[in-house]
Amino acid sequence: MNAQVPSDQYYIVSVNHTKREDRYITFWRCDDRGYAYPLSWSGKYAGEHVRAHLGYYNSGCATIAVSCEAVDPLAVDPEPGHIDNDAGPVVLNNKENWKVLLANVIHEPGYKPAPQYKGARRKAA
């Protein structure tokens, strides 16, 4: 019997571009080319590439790299009319989803991520 080998692909979550008022969590598009809410528009980055550039893709203050296998089960359809052509799926910006994302980072980041979502502590001014 062959054990299932996990795919070694990661979504790059934009911690600093996901704001408290955002309905959905922001992900990087492929090839470092912008941001998107829908996972269908988001890039899947090879683990080897991400590990070679952890400070860029998994800094903690700006980004975290999270296994696609951990993110995909969090995906839901977007609320109609909030994304072009109702593209999805998306990941809701809430405490429960952030707990899963933070528990599944590729490597402990250099900085502690402080995601923003409704109900999260506000940063000191």
Buried (B, 14 or more C-beta within 10 A) or exposed (E): EEEEEEEBBBBBBBBBBBEEEBBBBBBBBEEEEEBBBBBEBBBBBEBEEBBEEBEEBBBBEBBBBBBBEBBEEBBEEBEEEEBEEEBBBBBBBBEEBBEBBBEBBBEEBEEEBEBBBEEBEEEEE
